[in-house]
Amino acid sequence: MYKQGYDAIVVGAGPNGLAAAITLQEAGLSVMLVEAKPTIGGGMRSAELTLPGFVHDICSAVHPTAVLSPFFKKLPLKDFGVEMIQPEFAAAHPFDDGKAAVLHQSVMGTAEGLGIDKKAYLDFMQPLVAELPGLLPDLLGPLKWPKHPIDLAMFGFKALPPATWTRKLFKTKEARGLWAGMAAHAIQPLQNIATSAFGIMLMAGAHLAGWPIPKGGSQSIADALAGYFLSIGGQIQTGFEVKSLDELPDAKAILLDITPRQLLKIAGNRLSPSYRKRLEKYRHGMGVFKIDWALHEPIPFTADACRKAGTVHLGNTFEEIAHGEKSMDRGKHVDKPFVLLAQQSLFDPGRVPAGKQAAWAYCHVPNGSDKDMTTIIEDQVERFAPGFRDTIIEKHTMNTAQMEAYNPNYIGGDINGGVQDILQLYSRPTLQVSPYRTSAEGVYLCSSSTPPGGGVHGMCGHHAAIQALKDVFKIDDITTERVK
């Protein structure tokens, strides 16, 4: 099944494992990528979960970070079948009065819909949109001296406050609600330091590159990454669950797209006692409860803008969202949780049978929760789209245990690979010079449990591979070694 040995082996074929494997292979090494599941993709997998002919994204569905990723931009993903579709609106946020705030790709278009908060939004967001492209290499990587320190300091001035503080810039419920929905992607209480960073990245990202969906499903991104990796000489072995590093062929470097908890299980005997102790303190955040629906027709949202948005944030006011996220983080379920909903088939009709629709939604829940949130989530959709239940043909649900069974990286349903609060934002999984190195020589962590954290961008894997190239193979400038 294998050659005698490889320069490097990557375990786990999610976006970061694929990125790590590509980076190493491009540097001229021999690389084997192994994956426990029958199909590659990790959080990018798509499947027929409800009925034949209905293609659902199992986890990641909408991809603002994929189109912003400096690493993905360098790859010929279009040549391998990736086609991104831009919904008419990036996101919409409905309220109980039937109105909705809208995140347009245009900064001005978004501001125009926020009434008296137009100027406040423009003053806040326009400088960030202008600065973000130059800051992405620093923001989507390990903590280091930045290339643009002044610009990064200005960004940090706006990004470090809690989302509850930034809310005070706005007066209307529309602007505050829209902001809450963006910041809630942090999957932590909005009172936490640096939750504004998540809202900023998502809003500025929409204004720079939209919130696109990949035609045919997120699996197309995984397949394109794998196709490119194979085209430059890499090898992939699926159906191989690594329970111990001793099961792997010989390799000079091993990169693991797994969480600290899994690292302790499969490599614990190679790790130093002090490093193991630090890994054991790693914290996971809230989990998710997810539903996929096969539908007779589009969701009948009261607000017309929601019928034109790829993503809809269901949570009403800032106060309601903040209360729900704080409660869930403290282990208490709420009856009106913040729900993230995607309706990809509105813009990609090839995913469903003619005349039908599909939708995807989840809410945050306490880590490890076993509570069935189906009725509660559907109540939230019905709240803003009366008659929604009448459109349902079939549904498929996943609680936190089922999310973890689908992807062992989702500990307790945590899809971010660990809570990304200020204490674990750049010091994940431990505080050290390089977060990608482990205490075992030649063994590296390349998952979303390393900087910059969750999202389909591949930057965790890319940076881990660069570290391995420098340490093990003494390659400092990978551009000089790239496969032609």
Secondary structure, DSSP 4 states (H G I P E B T S, - for coil): ---SEEEEEEE--SHHHHHHHHHHHHTT--EEEEESSSS--GGG-EE--SSTT--EESS----HHHHH-HHHHTS-GGGGT--EE--SEEEEEE-TTS-EEEE-SSHHHHHHTTGGGHHHHHHHHHHHHHHHHHHHHHHTS-S---SSHHHHHHHHHHHSS-HHHHGGG--SHHHHHHHHHHHGGG-S-TTSTTHHHHHHHHHHHHHHH---EETT-THHHHHHHHHHHHHTT-EEEES---S-GGGSPEEEEEEE-S-HHHHHHHHGGGS-HHHHHHHHT-----EEEEEEEEESS----SSGGGGGEEEEEE--SHHHHHHHHHHHHTT---SS--EEEE-GGGT-GGGS-TT-EEEEEEEEE-TT-----HHHHHHHHHHHSTTGGGGEEEEEEE-HHHHHHH-TTSGGG-TTSS--STTTSSS-SS-SS-TTB-SSTTEEE-STTSTT-SSTT-HHHHHHHHHHHHHTS--S-GGGT---
